[in-house]
């Protein structure tokens, strides 16, 4: 199984949705190509709308590349201001290395327009229904469940 890095970003009202996306872009593209950064910046307004809708609260923004997968969750409201559970530190890998992609969680009602708008600007940045699992999540859970064996006799005996 490939490694996964998790970052939790403070969003509104600590910073607005555009600045939240800019923070994610900075973390992912530090040391990366200027073209990748420009592509991520080109969809800032579209992604900001999903951040404003608090989609990355429970469903992460998932970035994949030739290195570890990175998941970005956001904190909102009082948690964004008062919680110390955020982690906005940089990552140890270039999130734009190789065939990088980013999957953005989105409200089901907005999914078609967000997908269409993203497609006009990028083939690497896509949207998915925030209520649906990503295929990556399903695969990871399947691998984890295969390695977990519960010994009921030992537990109850």
C-alpha positions in Angstrom: 0.0 0.0 0.0 1.3 3.5 -0.8 1.8 5.9 2.0 -0.7 8.6 2.7 0.0 12.1 4.2 -2.8 14.0 5.9 -2.9 17.8 6.4 -5.7 19.7 8.1 -6.0 23.3 6.9 -7.8 26.1 8.8 -10.4 27.6 6.6 -13.3 30.1 7.2 -13.3 32.3 9.2 -9.6 31.9 9.9 -8.9 32.5 6.2 -11.2 32.8 3.3 -11.8 29.9 0.8 -9.5 31.4 -1.8 -6.7 31.6 0.7 -7.4 28.1 1.9 -6.9 26.8 -1.6 -3.7 28.9 -2.0 -2.4 27.3 1.2 -3.1 23.8 -0.2 -1.4 24.8 -3.6 1.6 26.1 -1.7 2.0 22.8 0.3 1.5 20.6 -2.8 3.7 22.5 -5.2 6.6 23.7 -3.2 9.6 22.7 -5.2 7.3 21.7 -8.1 6.8 23.0 -11.5 5.5 26.5 -12.2 3.1 24.9 -14.8 1.5 22.7 -12.1 1.1 25.7 -9.8 -0.4 27.7 -12.6 -2.8 24.9 -13.4 -3.9 24.7 -9.7 -4.3 28.4 -9.5 -6.4 28.5 -12.6 -9.2 26.6 -10.8 -9.0 28.6 -7.6 -12.5 30.1 -7.9 -14.1 26.8 -8.7 -12.4 25.0 -5.8 -13.1 27.9 -3.4 -16.8 27.3 -4.0 -16.5 23.8 -2.7 -14.4 24.9 0.2 -17.0 27.5 1.0 -19.6 24.7 1.0 -17.4 23.0 3.6 -17.0 19.9 1.4 -13.5 19.1 2.7 -14.7 18.9 6.3 -15.3 15.2 6.2 -14.4 14.3 2.6 -10.8 15.1 1.8 -9.2 16.9 -1.2 -7.1 14.0 -2.4 -3.8 14.7 -4.3 -1.9 11.9 -5.9 1.5 11.9 -7.6 4.5 9.7 -8.1 5.0 9.9 -4.4 2.7 9.6 -1.4 -0.9 10.5 -1.6 -1.9 13.6 0.3 -5.3 14.2 1.8 -6.4 17.7 2.8 -9.2 18.3 5.3 -10.4 21.7 6.4 -11.5 23.1 9.7 -14.3 25.6 9.9 -16.0 28.0 12.3 -14.8 27.8 15.9 -12.5 24.8 15.1 -10.7 27.0 12.5 -10.1 29.7 15.1 -9.6 27.7 18.3 -8.7 24.1 17.6 -5.1 23.1 17.6 -5.8 20.0 15.5 -4.6 21.7 12.3 -1.4 20.6 10.5 -0.4 23.1 7.8 3.2 22.0 7.6 4.8 21.3 4.2 5.1 17.8 2.9 8.4 15.9 2.3 7.5 15.2 -1.4 6.7 17.2 -4.5 3.0 16.8 -4.9 3.3 17.6 -8.6 5.8 15.0 -9.5 4.9 12.7 -12.4 1.3 12.2 -13.3 -0.2 14.2 -10.5 -4.0 14.5 -10.0 -6.3 16.2 -7.5 -9.8 15.1 -6.6 -12.1 17.7 -5.1 -15.1 16.7 -2.9 -18.3 18.5 -4.0 -22.0 18.7 -3.1 -24.0 16.4 -5.2 -26.3 19.3 -6.4 -23.2 21.2 -7.7 -21.3 18.3 -9.1 -22.2 18.6 -12.8 -21.3 22.3 -13.1 -18.1 21.9 -11.0 -16.9 19.0 -13.1 -17.7 20.9 -16.3 -15.9 24.1 -15.1 -12.9 22.1 -13.9 -12.7 20.2 -17.2 -12.4 23.5 -19.1 -9.3 24.4 -17.2 -7.6 21.2 -16.2 -7.5 17.5 -17.0 -5.7 16.7 -13.7 -8.1 18.4 -11.3 -11.5 16.7 -11.0 -14.5 16.7 -8.7 -16.4 13.9 -7.1 -19.5 13.6 -4.9 -18.4 14.2 -1.4 -20.9 11.6 -0.1 -19.3 8.9 -2.3 -16.1 7.0 -1.4 -13.1 7.6 -3.7 -11.9 4.4 -5.3 -8.7 4.9 -3.3 -10.6 4.8 0.0 -12.4 1.5 -1.0 -9.1 -0.1 -2.0 -7.4 0.9 1.2 -10.3 -0.4 3.3 -10.3 -3.7 1.4 -6.5 -4.1 2.0 -7.0 -3.2 5.7 -9.9 -5.6 6.2 -7.9 -8.4 4.5 -5.1 -8.1 7.0 -7.5 -7.9 10.1 -8.4 -11.3 11.6 -10.5 -11.4 14.8 -10.0 -14.4 17.0 -13.4 -14.7 18.7 -12.5 -17.8 20.6 -9.4 -16.1 22.1 -11.4 -13.0 22.8 -14.4 -14.8 24.5 -12.5 -17.8 25.8 
